[in-house]
Amino acid sequence: MNGEIPAETKNGGLSLGRAILRQLERLRLQQCALAAWGPACGLLLQLTLRELLVQAKYQNAVDTLWLWHPVLSPQFVNQYLTVPCSNANQIQVHVAFDSELSQNKRFDMIRHVFPQGTTRVVSTPRLSHIWGSESVSMPLMYDPDYYDDQGRSLFLSQITVEMSPITKQYERSTQDLTYNVLQNPTVTAVEEITNSTTTIDPTQIDWTQAR
């Protein structure tokens, strides 16, 4: 679900909400996850509070919500997020804010109603990278002090471009080499890719000077 206007107050958003409810009822889904981006997060929360947690026919249909960079108007907050819902703790609501400022403004209000779930700050460039988007205006700058969630700071991979014999289109495929290099410290990416006999001990390389 995506939107550029406050979806909870627009006819288009309400129509989308009804369509989602019809699909949930028709498919008889159980314990599924729904995700929304930006202003559409308001519509998703509204559907949850007004329908999913109230109507018996939607019981256990949804157990997880993902809110990506939620944009919630003050009017929406006052109408829907000021009174706790007794059934709201049945749903995990995971929220990814675009900045610390946004998190400080909306975190307490969301958790006031939906106490279950995780919260993180994920910037737009990093979120675009997660989704495989090419809309980032420029590549991220090299940061020798950056570590990912697993404590890794260096990533090596092999990419090949081949024409598909079926579609006749060029297709890219990648293979992560980081794990192999870490398992064999004296083997370099050069040896992994070219099968050469040259070996370099990565512990002797100053990676902060790598470009």
PEMO-V91187 format. One record per pair of residues at least 24 apart in sequence whose C-alpha atoms are under 10 Angstrom apart, sorted by the first residue. I is the first residue (numbers start at 1). GAP is how many residues later the second one is. Records with the same first field share a line. If there is no record, write none. Layout:
I=GAP / GAP
//
This chain:
1=33 / 34 / 35 / 36 / 37 / 38 / 39 / 40 / 42 / 43 / 66
2=33 / 34 / 35 / 36 / 37 / 38 / 39 / 41 / 66
3=33 / 34 / 35 / 36 / 37 / 38 / 39 / 40 / 68
4=33 / 34 / 35 / 36 / 67
5=33 / 34 / 35 / 66
6=32 / 33 / 34 / 35 / 36 / 37 / 65 / 66 / 67 / 70
7=31 / 32 / 33 / 34 / 35 / 36 / 37 / 39 / 64 / 65
8=31 / 32 / 33 / 34 / 35 / 36 / 37 / 38 / 39 / 64 / 65 / 68
9=33 / 34 / 66 / 67
10=33
13=26 / 27 / 29 / 30 / 31
14=29 / 32 / 33
16=27 / 28
17=26 / 27 / 29 / 30 / 34
18=29
20=24 / 27
21=26 / 30 / 31 / 37
24=28 / 33 / 34 / 37 / 38
25=32 / 33 / 36
27=34
28=29 / 30 / 32 / 33
29=29 / 30 / 31 / 32 / 33
30=28 / 29 / 30 / 31 / 32 / 33
31=28 / 29 / 30 / 31 / 32 / 33 / 60
32=28 / 29 / 30 / 31 / 32 / 33
33=28 / 29 / 30 / 31 / 32 / 33 / 58 / 59 / 60
34=28 / 29 / 30 / 31 / 32 / 33 / 59
35=29 / 30 / 31 / 32 / 33 / 58 / 59 / 60
36=29 / 30 / 31 / 32 / 33 / 34
37=29 / 30 / 31 / 32 / 33 / 34 / 59
38=29 / 30 / 31 / 32 / 33 / 34 / 59 / 60
39=28 / 29 / 30 / 31 / 32 / 33 / 34
40=27 / 28 / 29 / 30 / 31 / 32
41=24 / 25 / 26 / 27 / 28 / 29 / 30 / 31 / 54
42=25 / 28 / 29 / 30 / 31 / 34 / 35 / 38
43=29 / 33
45=27 / 31 / 35 / 36 / 48 / 65 / 69
46=30 / 33 / 34 / 35
48=40 / 43
49=31 / 32 / 36 / 38 / 39 / 64
50=30
52=35 / 36 / 39
53=32 / 33 / 34 / 35 / 37 / 38
54=31 / 33
60=30 / 31
62=28 / 29 / 30
63=25 / 26 / 27 / 28 / 29 / 30
64=26 / 27 / 28 / 29 / 30 / 52 / 53
65=26 / 27 / 28 / 29 / 30 / 52
66=26 / 27 / 28 / 29 / 30 / 51 / 52
67=26 / 27 / 28 / 29 / 30 / 52
68=26 / 27 / 28 / 29 / 30 / 52 / 53 / 54 / 59
69=26 / 27 / 28 / 29 / 30 / 33 / 34 / 52 / 53 / 54 / 55 / 58
70=25 / 26 / 27 / 28 / 32 / 33 / 36
71=26 / 27 / 31 / 35
72=34 / 38
74=32
77=29 / 32 / 33
78=31
80=29 / 30 / 33
81=25 / 27 / 28 / 29 / 30 / 31 / 32 / 33
82=27 / 28 / 30 / 31
83=26 / 29 / 30
84=25 / 26 / 27 / 28 / 29 / 30 / 31
85=27 / 28 / 29
86=27 / 28
87=26 / 27
88=24 / 25 / 26 / 27 / 28
89=24 / 25 / 26 / 27 / 28
90=24 / 25 / 26
91=24 / 25 / 26
92=24 / 25 / 26
93=24 / 25 / 26
94=24 / 25 / 26
95=24 / 25 / 26 / 27
96=24 / 25 / 26 / 27 / 31
97=24 / 25 / 26 / 27
98=24 / 25 / 26 / 27 / 28 / 29
99=24 / 25
142=66 / 68 / 69
143=65
144=63 / 64 / 65 / 66
145=63
152=26
153=54
154=24 / 53
155=24 / 26
156=24 / 25 / 32 / 33
157=32 / 35 / 36
158=31 / 32 / 34 / 35
159=34
//
